[in-house]
Amino acid sequence: MARLRILHETRYYYDHPVSFGPQRLLLRPRDSHALRIVEASMTLFPSGDTRWSYDANGNCVCLFHPEGKADAMRVASVLVIDRYPAPLVPQRVANPHTLTPIVYSREDRATLEPLIAPVTDDPDAVLLSWLRSLSGKHDEPALAFLLRINDVIHRQFDYCARYEEGVQSPAETILKRKGACRDLAWLMVEGLRRLGYAARFATGYIHSNGTVRGAGATHAWCEVFLPDLGWIELDPTNGLAESPDLIRVATTRTPSQAQPVSGAILGDPGTARLHVSVDVQLIDTFYEAA
């Protein structure tokens, strides 16, 4: 088990004071068998009312209503969490539902359908052609295929940090052969959906040992649902699978739903400037007795 401290600060600066509409803050993970929150706090400026709820994806959301006018807004989150490693175990290949192409039970498919249907268009078949180039043998275990495509994206696409908002389309990422972590994750999510997998966009943080990509900022990866295994984490940016270094805050159908801070301002801000910093530090490591 690893204990980690996460400091995530978002600052907006404006030339002129503005009023604020409701702000949606997606910064707090949910407790699970793999993650436990030890401490959680937020510092907000301007001051205002807050209300906590769960969104349609089951993510923990804070609705923040800043009061009055100001020429800046600050959202600072401090988390101390315990992260429990969840090693990836092989599937039972004797179960025919775990082979490629993937087959979900009727009950699971009814729940997963919105996460199987692709969101983006592929009018020039760029994504489809790329997927066909990755096809393997018909009865390849689904987990083996997922690990292979995760590794292909990691090796064949360059990582580049992008500071502008939004995400590239999967076709754009394929043509450019590069992208930020959110672009590579979205490529994998939408590609797997076209192959019949239930996949979702995951966002949060990554603990860096000095060699991972995407440290020092929010991070994004892909989650895929498999029979016998449930939801598994795949990070094509770093070629990781079910890594204890991935700290999930939220999962969504689309990247636009996963913004850590989103909301409206009222009035003319002039030039708006944004500063985001993320620091993930290992506090301690514990080993459970056998």
Buried (B, 14 or more C-beta within 10 A) or exposed (E): EBBBBBEBBBBBBBEEEBBBEBBBBBBBBBEEEBBBBEEBEBEBEBEBEEEEEEEEBEBBBBBBBBEEBBEEBBBBBBBBBBBBEBEBEEBEEEEEBBBBEBBBEEEBEEEBEEBBEBBBEBEEEBBEEBBEEEEEEEEBBBBBBBBEBBBBBBEEBEBEEBEEEEBBBBBBBBEEEBBBBBBBBBBBBBBBBBBBBBBBBBBBBBBBEEEBBBBBBBBBBBBBBBBEBEBBBBBBBBBBBBBBBBBBBBBBBBBEBBBBBEBEBEEEBEEEEEEBEBEBEBEEEEEEEE
